[in-house]
């Protein structure tokens, strides 16, 4: 991560691996909304905002680990902050757990 058309605006899409599970991370609406899915099933939606509520989250399943949700909140916030200053992120790879 990142790759895709909007990679210069921040983290747009990629795969997050945690404990042997793979999740697809995909940006929507020009880097402000993101979805997390697994095997084609949407697990959560993230909407990046500015302060005082930096990220709104809609978790669609109770089986999603809190660490993954927190990490995705960080990615969404990072994408908005990166886009705001006009800097891009490149060459980052993410693996959580072991």
C-alpha positions in Angstrom: 0.0 0.0 0.0 -0.5 2.5 -1.5 -1.1 2.1 -5.2 -3.9 3.0 -7.6 -4.9 6.2 -9.3 -4.9 8.4 -6.3 -1.7 7.3 -4.7 -0.3 10.9 -4.7 -3.2 12.0 -2.5 -2.5 9.4 0.3 -3.2 5.8 1.0 -5.8 4.8 -1.6 -6.0 1.0 -1.8 -4.1 -2.1 -0.7 -4.1 -5.3 1.4 -3.8 -5.4 5.2 -2.6 -8.7 6.6 -3.3 -9.5 10.2 -2.8 -12.9 11.9 -3.1 -14.8 8.6 -6.2 -12.9 7.5 -6.2 -10.5 4.5 -8.4 -7.4 4.3 -8.8 -5.2 1.2 -8.6 -1.5 1.9 -10.1 0.8 -0.8 -10.5 4.5 -1.0 -13.8 6.1 -2.3 -14.8 9.6 -3.1 -11.3 11.0 -3.7 -9.7 9.8 -0.5 -12.2 10.8 2.1 -14.2 7.6 2.4 -12.7 4.1 2.7 -14.0 0.6 2.9 -12.5 -2.5 4.5 -13.6 -5.8 3.1 -12.7 -9.5 3.2 -13.6 -12.0 0.4 -15.8 -9.4 -1.2 -17.8 -8.7 1.9 -17.7 -5.1 3.3 -16.8 -5.2 6.9 -16.5 -1.5 7.8 -16.6 2.0 6.3 -14.4 4.9 7.3 -15.0 8.6 6.6 -12.0 10.9 7.2 -12.8 14.3 8.4 -11.1 17.3 10.0 -11.1 18.0 13.7 -13.0 17.6 16.1 -14.1 14.2 14.8 -11.2 13.1 12.6 -12.7 9.7 11.5 -16.3 8.4 11.5 -16.6 4.6 11.5 -19.4 2.3 10.5 -18.5 -1.3 11.6 -20.8 -3.8 10.0 -19.7 -6.9 11.9 -18.8 -7.6 15.5 -16.1 -10.1 14.5 -13.7 -7.4 13.3 -10.7 -7.0 15.7 -10.4 -3.7 17.4 -6.7 -3.4 16.3 -7.7 -3.5 12.7 -10.4 -0.9 13.2 -8.0 1.4 15.0 -5.3 0.9 12.3 -7.9 1.7 9.6 -8.9 4.9 11.4 -5.2 5.9 11.4 -4.9 5.2 7.6 -8.0 7.3 6.9 -6.8 10.2 9.0 -3.3 9.9 7.4 -4.8 10.0 3.9 -6.7 13.2 4.6 -3.7 14.9 6.3 -1.4 13.8 3.4 -3.8 15.1 0.8 -4.2 18.4 2.7 -0.4 19.1 2.6 -0.1 17.8 -0.9 2.5 15.1 0.0 2.2 11.5 -1.1 3.2 8.3 0.6 4.9 5.6 -1.4 6.4 2.2 -0.9 4.8 1.4 2.4 3.8 -2.2 3.2 1.7 -3.2 6.2 1.6 -6.5 8.1 0.0 -6.8 11.5 0.5 -9.6 14.0 2.5 -12.6 13.2 
